[in-house]
C-alpha cells in the first residue's frame, strides 16, 4: 500500500491520526536528554523521514542513515533533509537491511513497521538490532501495542473505532487503509514487547509514550 498509496499515508501523518507528533516529540526529548555525545542514527523504514528530521533537530546526531523500500519516499527524504550532519539514503527492505548490516550504530529507530511481522520474525529482527547497536547502543520503536490481555481482535476493534475522528478521510481511503491494517498488522501487548526485547538481548526496556487510543507505544531497548 505504501508503494502505491503514498498520499493516504501522508494524510495519516499530516493529521496526526496515529499520534506521530507526540511519539516523535518523545523521541526528540529522549535524544536531547540521553544522547549528549555525538551519535549515529539508523532510521529503518524511514519513509520521507520528515518526522525523524524534526526529532533529530538540535541533537548531537553526527551521522544519519535512512533505509526504505520506496524509492519515491527516499527521493523526498534526500531533498527535504534539514540535518547538518552527513546523511545517507539507502533503498532496501527492512529485514534485508538489518540482517545484512555490518556498520555499528548508536541508535536504531523503527516507526510503525515491525508490526507487519509475526512475533518470531520480530524477535529475529530485534536480535539483529541488538547486534548492530552493540553493548551501549539503543533500539527505539513506535509500534502497535495493546494492554496486557489484549487480543488482535480487541486491537483491531479499537482501530476501527477511530473512524469517526478521521474527518479528512474519504470512505474509499478509509477502506483502503482499514483493509491494509486488518491484513498486515500484528500487534503485541506491552508484556510481549518486553519479552521480545529481553529475548533479543536487551536488559533495560522503557516506555516513553502511549497513544490515547491505546493502540501504539514507544519503547526504548538498551543492553
Secondary structure by P-SEA (a helix, b strand, c coil): cccccaaaaaaaaaacccaaaaaaaaaaaaaaccccccbbbbbcccccaaaaaaaaccccccbbbbbcccaaaaaaaaaccccccbbbbbbccaaaaaaaccccccbbbbccccccccaaaaaaaaaaaaaaaccccbbbbbcccccccccaaaaaaaaaacccccccccaaaaaaaaaaaaccbbbbcaaaaaaaaaaacccbbbbccccccccbbbbbbcc
